[in-house]
Structure formats: C-alpha cells, structure tokens
Amino acid sequence: MTMTDGGRIIDIPFSHIDLVPTLLDLMGRETSKKLPGKSWRPILSNPNASFSPNDVIIE
C-alpha cells in the first residue's frame, strides 16, 4: 500500500495533537522536539504497523 492507494481507515481515536507532526512528516519536514504529539505516518503507510489506542489525550 502506498499513500496514494485510496487511503486507510483507522478505527481508533486519533488525537488532534498528532495532526501537525503527521502532516510535517508526510511533507518530509522535521518537527521540533518542543512540538507535542507524534507522527502517524508509519501507521498510515504500513497496514501491518502496530499502534496503541491508549495514546490519545483529550484536554
């Protein structure tokens, strides 16, 4: 699967705090260490990647 194959549905909670790091990673840009959140690019680009649904934080 590539990023242009029509997408992937992730049926677990996704925190908005991860949106900016994910978009920056998809654009090939570095993220600041001060920026909260993490990139979901590995999960979006690899259907076999594992992830934890316990990572969502809501304020």
C-alpha positions as CSV (number, residue, x, y, z in Angstrom):
1,M,0.0,0.0,0.0
2,T,1.3,3.5,-0.8
3,M,-0.1,6.8,0.4
4,T,-1.9,7.2,-2.9
5,D,-3.8,3.8,-2.9
6,G,-7.0,5.3,-1.7
7,G,-6.2,5.7,2.0
8,R,-6.7,3.6,5.1
9,I,-9.4,3.7,7.7
10,I,-8.1,3.7,11.3
11,D,-10.9,2.9,13.6
12,I,-9.3,4.0,16.9
13,P,-9.2,7.5,18.4
14,F,-6.9,10.0,16.8
15,S,-5.8,13.0,18.8
16,H,-5.6,16.4,17.1
17,I,-2.2,16.8,18.9
18,D,-0.8,14.3,16.4
19,L,-2.1,16.1,13.3
20,V,0.7,18.6,12.9
21,P,3.6,16.2,13.4
22,T,1.9,13.8,11.0
23,L,1.4,16.4,8.3
24,L,5.0,17.7,8.7
25,D,6.3,14.1,8.4
26,L,4.2,13.5,5.3
27,M,5.7,16.6,3.8
28,G,9.2,15.5,4.6
29,R,9.8,18.3,7.2
30,E,11.4,18.0,10.6
31,T,9.4,18.5,13.7
32,S,10.6,20.5,16.7
33,K,11.3,18.5,19.9
34,K,9.1,21.0,21.6
35,L,6.1,20.1,19.5
36,P,3.8,17.8,21.3
37,G,2.4,14.7,19.6
38,K,3.8,12.1,17.2
39,S,3.6,11.3,13.6
40,W,1.2,8.6,12.5
41,R,3.0,8.3,9.1
42,P,4.3,4.8,9.9
43,I,0.8,3.7,10.7
44,L,-0.7,5.3,7.7
45,S,1.9,3.9,5.3
46,N,2.2,0.4,6.7
47,P,-1.0,-1.7,7.1
48,N,0.9,-4.1,9.3
49,A,2.1,-1.5,11.7
50,S,1.1,-1.8,15.3
51,F,-0.2,1.0,17.5
52,S,-1.7,1.5,20.9
53,P,-5.2,3.0,21.3
54,N,-4.1,4.3,24.7
55,D,-2.1,7.2,23.3
56,V,-5.0,9.6,22.9
57,I,-5.1,12.6,25.4
58,I,-8.0,15.0,25.5
59,E,-7.9,18.2,27.4
